[in-house]
Amino acid sequence: MPIEEIGLDQGLMEQLEREAMRRGVSPEALASELIRRELANRTKPRSPRGAVTPFHRRA
């Protein structure tokens, strides 16, 4: 897997390859799984924090 296609530095690329070997998958499959999981976490709807104040229309 060429580093230029992913944009990882050498250390991160080696770490990705080691983890992929440990899990028994290809580095490409592991990278796509991690990206998919990160996108799901970032785009998941979250409940608002704190007290919700109602909207009051002026009379």
MDAnalysis code that builds the backbone (N, CA, C; Angstrom):
import MDAnalysis as mda
import numpy as np

u = mda.Universe.empty(177, n_residues=59, atom_resindex=np.repeat(np.arange(59), 3), trajectory=True)
u.add_TopologyAttr("name", ["N", "CA", "C"] * 59)
u.add_TopologyAttr("resid", np.arange(1, 60))
u.add_TopologyAttr("resname", ["MET", "PRO", "ILE", "GLU", "GLU", "ILE", "GLY", "LEU", "ASP", "GLN", "GLY", "LEU", "MET", "GLU", "GLN", "LEU", "GLU", "ARG", "GLU", "ALA", "MET", "ARG", "ARG", "GLY", "VAL", "SER", "PRO", "GLU", "ALA", "LEU", "ALA", "SER", "GLU", "LEU", "ILE", "ARG", "ARG", "GLU", "LEU", "ALA", "ASN", "ARG", "THR", "LYS", "PRO", "ARG", "SER", "PRO", "ARG", "GLY", "ALA", "VAL", "THR", "PRO", "PHE", "HIS", "ARG", "ARG", "ALA"])
u.atoms.positions = np.array([
    [0.851, -1.173, 0.000],
    [0.000, 0.000, 0.000],
    [0.896, 1.235, 0.000],
    [0.904, 2.006, -1.073],
    [1.757, 3.200, -1.131],
    [1.282, 4.269, -0.144],
    [2.234, 4.860, 0.534],
    [1.916, 5.882, 1.536],
    [1.274, 7.096, 0.877],
    [1.665, 7.406, -0.357],
    [1.148, 8.593, -1.038],
    [-0.363, 8.528, -1.221],
    [-0.937, 7.329, -1.320],
    [-2.374, 7.199, -1.523],
    [-3.162, 7.533, -0.260],
    [-2.551, 7.346, 0.901],
    [-3.265, 7.521, 2.156],
    [-2.913, 8.831, 2.837],
    [-1.689, 9.251, 2.753],
    [-1.270, 10.485, 3.400],
    [-0.829, 10.280, 4.834],
    [-0.331, 9.097, 5.166],
    [0.176, 8.833, 6.511],
    [1.687, 8.939, 6.524],
    [2.228, 9.349, 7.666],
    [3.681, 9.349, 7.758],
    [4.168, 7.907, 7.963],
    [5.467, 7.710, 7.884],
    [6.031, 6.369, 7.911],
    [5.675, 5.615, 9.197],
    [5.727, 6.280, 10.332],
    [5.422, 5.631, 11.608],
    [3.988, 5.156, 11.696],
    [3.049, 6.009, 11.273],
    [1.641, 5.622, 11.301],
    [1.347, 4.505, 10.307],
    [2.022, 4.549, 9.164],
    [1.824, 3.498, 8.173],
    [2.292, 2.151, 8.713],
    [3.433, 2.141, 9.394],
    [3.932, 0.895, 9.976],
    [3.005, 0.400, 11.076],
    [2.480, 1.310, 11.867],
    [1.542, 0.932, 12.926],
    [0.266, 0.346, 12.328],
    [-0.232, 0.935, 11.253],
    [-1.417, 0.420, 10.575],
    [-1.155, -0.978, 10.029],
    [0.013, -1.179, 9.418],
    [0.332, -2.494, 8.868],
    [0.477, -3.539, 9.968],
    [1.085, -3.179, 11.099],
    [1.219, -4.127, 12.226],
    [-0.151, -4.515, 12.778],
    [-1.019, -3.525, 12.952],
    [-2.355, -3.807, 13.478],
    [-3.164, -4.651, 12.494],
    [-3.011, -4.383, 11.215],
    [-3.720, -5.173, 10.209],
    [-3.234, -6.619, 10.230],
    [-1.923, -6.816, 10.382],
    [-1.394, -8.181, 10.457],
    [-1.909, -8.883, 11.710],
    [-1.970, -8.155, 12.811],
    [-2.459, -8.744, 14.057],
    [-3.916, -9.188, 13.928],
    [-4.729, -8.375, 13.220],
    [-6.143, -8.706, 13.036],
    [-6.389, -9.674, 11.887],
    [-5.384, -9.880, 11.053],
    [-5.539, -10.807, 9.937],
    [-6.291, -10.229, 8.755],
    [-6.206, -8.912, 8.564],
    [-6.850, -8.258, 7.419],
    [-5.800, -7.452, 6.671],
    [-6.157, -6.978, 5.514],
    [-5.225, -6.150, 4.749],
    [-5.208, -4.735, 5.338],
    [-4.112, -4.017, 5.151],
    [-4.063, -2.628, 5.642],
    [-5.159, -1.757, 5.019],
    [-5.489, -2.018, 3.757],
    [-6.545, -1.241, 3.099],
    [-7.889, -1.468, 3.778],
    [-8.192, -2.733, 4.110],
    [-9.465, -3.050, 4.755],
    [-9.533, -2.426, 6.146],
    [-8.427, -2.490, 6.887],
    [-8.401, -1.901, 8.217],
    [-8.561, -0.388, 8.148],
    [-7.870, 0.246, 7.214],
    [-7.989, 1.699, 7.065],
    [-9.415, 2.091, 6.709],
    [-10.054, 1.356, 5.795],
    [-11.419, 1.702, 5.414],
    [-12.383, 1.489, 6.574],
    [-12.163, 0.448, 7.385],
    [-13.013, 0.214, 8.549],
    [-12.863, 1.346, 9.568],
    [-11.628, 1.758, 9.814],
    [-11.396, 2.834, 10.775],
    [-11.979, 4.159, 10.288],
    [-11.860, 4.434, 9.004],
    [-12.422, 5.670, 8.443],
    [-13.942, 5.640, 8.536],
    [-14.542, 4.495, 8.200],
    [-15.995, 4.366, 8.280],
    [-16.485, 4.577, 9.713],
    [-15.779, 3.984, 10.680],
    [-16.161, 4.126, 12.087],
    [-16.039, 5.578, 12.547],
    [-14.966, 6.249, 12.140],
    [-14.765, 7.647, 12.521],
    [-15.848, 8.544, 11.925],
    [-16.203, 8.307, 10.665],
    [-17.278, 9.090, 10.046],
    [-18.609, 8.859, 10.747],
    [-18.884, 7.626, 11.117],
    [-20.133, 7.324, 11.814],
    [-20.170, 8.043, 13.165],
    [-19.053, 8.049, 13.882],
    [-19.013, 8.732, 15.175],
    [-19.186, 10.237, 15.022],
    [-18.583, 10.808, 14.002],
    [-18.654, 12.266, 13.827],
    [-20.007, 12.734, 13.331],
    [-20.723, 11.900, 12.589],
    [-21.991, 12.332, 12.009],
    [-23.200, 11.828, 12.783],
    [-22.983, 11.092, 13.886],
    [-24.078, 10.571, 14.680],
    [-24.799, 11.729, 15.364],
    [-26.133, 11.756, 15.283],
    [-26.861, 12.833, 15.970],
    [-26.672, 12.728, 17.479],
    [-26.471, 13.838, 18.112],
    [-26.267, 13.865, 19.553],
    [-27.364, 14.716, 20.206],
    [-27.721, 14.344, 21.403],
    [-28.716, 15.143, 22.118],
    [-28.059, 16.429, 22.618],
    [-28.816, 17.503, 22.669],
    [-28.229, 18.771, 23.117],
    [-27.843, 18.702, 24.590],
    [-26.787, 19.413, 24.938],
    [-26.326, 19.459, 26.317],
    [-26.932, 20.652, 27.029],
    [-27.169, 20.505, 28.302],
    [-27.681, 21.611, 29.099],
    [-29.190, 21.734, 29.008],
    [-29.693, 22.780, 29.611],
    [-31.138, 23.013, 29.629],
    [-31.596, 23.549, 28.279],
    [-32.722, 23.048, 27.851],
    [-33.301, 23.519, 26.595],
    [-34.284, 24.627, 26.937],
    [-34.083, 25.810, 26.372],
    [-34.986, 26.930, 26.637],
    [-35.989, 27.039, 25.500],
    [-37.264, 27.162, 25.840],
    [-38.283, 27.258, 24.789],
    [-38.209, 28.604, 24.059],
    [-38.681, 28.614, 22.835],
    [-38.716, 29.825, 22.048],
    [-40.007, 30.580, 22.383],
    [-39.883, 31.854, 22.760],
    [-41.067, 32.671, 23.076],
    [-41.228, 33.732, 21.997],
    [-42.376, 33.728, 21.353],
    [-42.670, 34.718, 20.329],
    [-43.164, 36.003, 20.997],
    [-42.699, 37.112, 20.497],
    [-43.153, 38.396, 21.053],
    [-44.597, 38.644, 20.677],
    [-45.351, 39.225, 21.617],
    [-46.771, 39.491, 21.389],
    [-46.988, 40.704, 20.528],
])
